[in-house]
Amino acid sequence: VKDLLASAQREVIARFAWSNMLLGLDYDGTLAPIVRRPEDAHLRPRTRALLAALCERYPVAIISGRARADVASRVARLGVREVVGNHGLEPGADAERCERIVRRWLPALHRSLDDVAGVEIEDKSLSVAVHYRRSRERVYAADRVRAAIDALPGARRTIAGKLVVNILPDGAPHKGVALLRLRRELGADTALYVGDDVTDEDVFAIDDPGRLLCVRVGRTQQTRAPYYVASQRAVDDLLARLVELRGDGSRHHRREERT
Ligand SMILES: [Mg+2]
């Protein structure tokens, strides 16, 4: 894993910035600092300004685990081209099926977990997040959450995040599927994607060298991404670099040779 902002990687960023590139960004932990209460996660003024400048230079998509309306309200009026919620499945053709499944899960989860202190069930309509950040007995809470999920009807996929377990209907499109769809729909040749968490690994796992550049926030060996930036704050430096590389604000559509 290499630091994308190191001088040795200048060429890598430049090659993508000068191609017909889609910029894909996760929200929590990537654009916005992680905070105790997810509802308080806001962009710093500098990040806001950089994001607006980027939107004049690249097509920008935000791909988040939050419900779509939630994340859309947090990046409103900045010129973002697409907002994808629920880990890649909103909007999408699969939404109705997922909603039906989630509606069956919710009462079952409440029955199993309402007596566990500090556990919160977040209904994201197309998926569910079970948080246990506020639990005082996290090992116990995690066990109970796991047992409750095991008892749910229907096939599902779980993504364990930071003191949260996300439950998605099986077969639903993930962030990687969403990014590739947007790259195609927006007519881009390449994409640069930045994310900080387990669910972003669905993007990082895509093998598309030369056309997809993946960056993980925070240095870790537990990632498929070939590049990292050191911290959430360093994301701003990457965004600034991308703005700078298209200095005049006009959209470049210089096509790079595909590898
Ligand atoms: Mg994140």
Residues whose N, C-alpha, C, O or C-beta is under 5 A from the ligand:
A	BS01	MG	D26 Y27 D28 G29 T30 D196 D197
